[in-house]
Amino acid sequence: MATSSNLAIFPGMFDPLTLGHLDIIERASRLYDRLIVAVGDNPLKKEVFSTAERKEMLVEHTAELPNIEVQTYSGLTVEYARTVGARVILRGIRDNVDLHAELEIATTNLIIGGIETVFLMTSGQHMLTSSTLIKQIVEIGRYDPNRLARLVPLDVAKKLEERLRGRG
């Protein structure tokens, strides 16, 4: 497929979708003509929501952004990027730990796939937002859903509670 000069993909598990993810998506929508939010899987992680559920949540929360498309994929992200004609893989960076981990992946993607990676820093209020931590809070802690809604959309917080209640 021919590459689109201003098409990027923003890949992730989005399990769960956080306000940090939505911040990156909204800001990236102003930088690219088209942005594909690519819902993938990580065989090393156990998912709370199915791929279809994660896609549905993203579609619902990005509906007002006309240049955003949500797709699902499996396999290597760099291969998926080439398949859809993207020239850029967009990654959100929270801190130097993220940067260190992402640099190795970005370098490999450039070497094996010729795909550039662009890093976008998360906004300050989302700097410490972690999907893993959010799942742990819901699964084993007591929390106020309205306070959790400062990290994830309120409907996502409620879905997390329904799914994880009783597991912990």
C-alpha positions in Angstrom: 0.0 0.0 0.0 1.2 3.5 -0.8 2.1 5.6 2.2 0.0 8.6 3.2 2.3 11.5 3.9 0.3 12.6 6.9 -1.0 9.4 8.4 0.1 8.1 11.8 -0.9 5.2 13.9 -1.2 5.3 17.7 -1.0 1.7 18.8 -1.7 0.3 22.2 -3.7 -2.1 24.3 -5.9 0.6 25.8 -6.9 -1.8 28.6 -8.4 0.3 30.0 -8.7 3.5 28.0 -7.4 6.4 30.1 -7.7 10.1 30.0 -4.0 10.1 29.2 -4.7 8.1 26.0 -7.5 10.4 25.1 -5.2 13.5 25.7 -2.6 12.0 23.3 -5.3 11.2 20.7 -6.8 14.6 20.8 -3.5 16.4 20.6 -2.3 14.1 17.8 -5.5 14.7 15.8 -4.3 18.3 15.4 -0.9 17.1 14.1 -1.9 14.6 11.5 -4.5 14.6 8.7 -5.4 11.0 9.7 -4.7 9.1 12.9 -5.5 5.5 13.2 -5.8 4.4 16.9 -4.7 0.8 16.6 -6.0 -1.6 19.3 -3.6 -4.4 19.6 -2.8 -7.3 21.9 0.2 -8.2 24.0 0.5 -11.9 24.6 2.5 -11.2 27.8 -0.4 -9.4 29.4 -3.8 -10.6 30.5 -6.6 -8.4 29.2 -9.6 -7.1 31.2 -11.6 -6.2 28.1 -11.8 -7.9 24.8 -10.3 -6.3 21.7 -13.9 -5.5 20.5 -14.8 -3.9 23.8 -11.6 -1.8 23.8 -12.3 -0.7 20.2 -15.9 0.2 21.1 -14.8 2.4 24.1 -12.3 4.2 21.8 -14.8 4.7 19.1 -17.3 6.2 21.6 -14.8 8.5 23.2 -13.2 9.8 19.9 -16.4 10.2 17.9 -16.1 14.0 17.9 -12.7 13.9 16.2 -13.4 13.5 12.4 -9.9 12.5 11.4 -9.6 9.6 13.9 -10.2 6.0 12.9 -10.1 3.1 15.4 -8.9 -0.3 14.1 -7.8 -3.5 15.6 -4.7 -5.5 14.6 -2.5 -8.4 15.6 1.1 -9.1 15.0 4.0 -6.7 14.8 3.0 -3.0 15.0 5.6 -2.0 12.3 4.0 -4.5 9.9 0.6 -3.2 10.6 1.8 0.4 10.0 3.2 -0.6 6.6 0.0 -2.4 5.7 -2.1 0.7 6.3 0.4 3.0 4.7 1.4 4.9 7.8 4.8 6.7 7.8 4.7 7.3 11.6 4.1 5.3 14.7 3.0 7.7 17.5 3.9 6.8 21.1 3.0 8.7 24.3 5.8 9.2 26.7 5.2 9.7 30.5 8.7 9.7 31.8 12.3 8.6 31.2 11.4 5.0 31.9 8.9 5.0 29.0 11.4 6.8 26.8 14.1 4.2 27.6 11.8 1.3 26.7 10.4 3.0 23.6 13.7 4.0 22.1 14.8 0.4 21.6 11.4 -0.4 19.9 11.6 2.7 17.8 15.1 2.0 16.6 14.2 -1.6 15.7 11.0 -0.4 13.9 13.1 2.0 11.8 15.7 -0.6 11.0 13.3 -3.5 10.1 10.4 -1.5 8.7 11.5 1.9 7.7 8.8 3.5 9.9 9.6 6.5 12.0 8.4 6.8 15.6 7.3 10.2 17.0 7.1 10.6 20.7 4.5 12.9 22.2 4.9 13.8 25.9 1.8 13.3 28.0 0.2 16.4 29.6 1.3 17.1 33.1 -1.9 15.9 34.8 -1.6 12.5 33.0 2.1 12.0 33.6 1.6 9.2 36.2 -1.5 7.6 34.7 -1.0 3.9 34.3 -3.5 1.4 33.0 -1.9 -1.3 35.1 -2.1 0.8 38.3 -5.7 1.7 37.6 -6.7 -2.0 37.2 -4.9 -2.8 40.5 -6.8 0.0 42.3 -10.1 -1.3 41.1 -9.4 -4.9 41.6 -8.0 -4.8 45.1 -8.8 -1.4 46.6 -11.6 0.7 47.7 -12.1 3.8 45.7 -14.5 6.5 44.8 -15.5 6.1 41.1 -15.8 9.9 40.8 -12.2 10.2 41.9 -11.1 7.5 39.5 -12.8 9.4 36.8 -9.9 11.9 37.0 -7.8 9.1 35.4 -10.3 7.3 33.2 -13.7 8.2 31.7 -16.4 7.6 34.3 -18.2 5.0 32.1 -14.8 3.1 31.8 -14.4 3.3 35.5 -17.8 1.7 36.0 -17.1 -1.0 33.4 -13.8 -1.8 35.1 -15.6 -2.1 38.5 -18.2 -4.5 37.0 -15.5 -6.6 35.3 -13.0 -6.8 38.2 -15.3 -6.8 41.3 -14.8 -10.0 43.1 -11.6 -11.0 41.4 -9.3 -9.4 44.1 
